[in-house]
Amino acid sequence: MRPMKQDFPIATFLEIKRNLGAARNHLEKEKAAWRTVRNTLTEAEKDELDKQFKATFENVEQTGNDRSVTKAQDTLHSLQQLVKKGASAHLMGNSENGPYNLAMLIVDIASINDKEELRIVADIIRTTIIADADLFSQEAYWGNGGINALEWLCILLAHGIDQEYTDLRTIDQYHCCYNIFPMLADQTQAIKKEYASLHPFDDFLISLRVSPQVTDLQEKIILHIICLDWAPLAKVQEYFGGSFFRRLAIFNIDWLTMLYPFEHEHLKSYIAAVLQNLDPTNVKYLLNSFTIDNKTRKHFRACFSQRPHWLLKHIVSSIPDIIFDLIRRNEKELLAPFLKHYKRELVMLQNKNGHTLLQHAMTSRGVVENTVQLLRQAGLVQSK
């Protein structure tokens, strides 16, 4: 476990947000110029150009066993010229068993070792995005089916490099995926209502592994996704919660608390998205992950004792059973921030038996005297 820190990296976050906005504006200008040209074409002209674009893109796979920077550059140049004429990526195949597509190219990054060719591949993907590729339907093989380009990218980036279970082996391959990620993620964010079942944050976080060579970049990916207001562990992913939170707490507890930052003007929309997707079961899993050992317990206390926190307030007001359970388990370090900032609200809580927190502590088997004294010292006097 790395040394613990409690502050959200707001400066890095804001820099990423600015860069993401600038890249988005630049890409949208190019897409607007492409649409202007395409709108001047007849249907026959569109169809012919689209067929050429599809064939040219599929040529990337045909040269896969005989790769060279020159061939990759020629393919990129041809695609760019077709886009200038108004060609689209609409005819590209979607199936993982079908013709070569965007998701398959993402997977093939792991087999490219030349740094310049990797840069060209990133430009090919960008050109395909400008040409209005269906990013969410094009899939590459995964398990018994297929997953799309962004899902594949999230898994590759989460796994890191040069590990027994990773596909990416070099830092250049990782940088290529890292540079592509904002483009795909931002396009997803723009139409996420149409793809409500797509959860790139979950894909990344659930697949996250320790990879020392790219730890800083993995943290920046988390910040990228926070910029896009993707909430961690949506309700449909509830069954992943227990193992996910525990594993993340073990190898980088800072990332765990980073997912639930203190209120900040630039984080309002993200926090609102998290609150909207909070699942009581996952909140319990989250708090349990801080009880792995005394070090994680002290981290929770140090982090959440700093000032009132929206997550703790939500627990007190909407999931009070968690507080009663912490008392039953004598989790004094976790109770401390609640007692410090929400004493007035805690005094009013009652469980299903009508017991206050102090009554619950005094009547529950296994609750030690130190826990009872903690509640008394905090002013949670027993109701008469």
C-alpha positions, 0 to 999 in steps of 0.5 A: 500500500502506498503512503496515504494522502487525503487531498483530491488532486484538484490542480491536476483535475482542472488541467485535465478538464481544460485539455479535455475541453480544448481537444473536444472543441478542436474535434467538433470543429473538424466534425462540423467541417466534415458534415458540411462537405458531406451534406453537399454529396448525393446519396450515390457519392456518399455510398461510393466514398463510404465503400472506399473508406471501409476498404481502406480501413480494413487494409490496416488489418491486411498489412498487420503481418507486414507492418511498416510506418510507411504503410501505416502513414499511407493508410492514414493519408488515404483515410484523411483525404477521403474524410475531406471529400465527405466519406463516412465510417458508416459501412464499417462492420460491427460484429466481432466475427466480421470485417476489421473495425475500430475495436479490433484496431484497439486490440491490435495496439498490443502487437505494435512496437514502433512508436511512430506507428503507434502515433499513426494508429492514434491518428487513424482512430481519430480520423475514424471518429471524425468520420462518424464511426459507430463507436459503441456497436463496433466490437472485438472478440471478448469471452463468448461475445464482443465488447466495443472499443471504449470497453476494450480500451478501459480494460487495457489501461486498467491492467497496465503493462508488462504483467503476466495478465496484461496485453500491453507490454511497453510504455509506448503502447500504453501511451498510445491507448492513454492518448486515445482514451479521452477521444472515445470517452468524451464521445461516450459522455456526449450521448450517454443517455442513448447508451445507458448500459455502458459504464466505462468507469466500472469497466476501468475500476473493476479491471484495475491492477497494480502496474508501477510503471503507469500508476500516475497515468492510471490516476489521471484516467480516473480523473478524466472519467471524473471530468466526464461525470461518470459515477463509479459502480452504477446500480447494475454493477452491484455484485462487483462491489465487495471485491472491487472496493476491498481490492482498491483499498489494498493497493491504492487507498488514495484512489478509493477516497478520490472517487468520493471527494469533498465538495468543490465548485468544479466537482458539483456535477460529478458528485451529483452523478455519484449521489444519483447512482449510490446504492446502499449495498455498495455504500456498505461495501465501501465502508467495509473496505476501510476496515481491512486493517488499522491503517485503512481505518486511520485513513478513513478517520483522517480523511473524513474528519477534516470537514463535513462530507456529503457522503457521510451526510447521505449515510446518516440521512438515507442509510442510517442502518450503516451507523448502527452496524458500525457500532455493533462491530466496534468500528470506533475509527469509522464512527469518529467522523460521523460523531464529529460532524453529524452529532445532532442528526445522530442523536435523533436516529433510531433503529427498527426497535426504537433504540437510539445509537447509545441504547443500541450500543448498551443492549447489543452483544459484543459492543465493548465499553470503549464504544459506549464511552465514545458515544457518551463522550460525543454527547449522544446521551440516552433518551429518557 
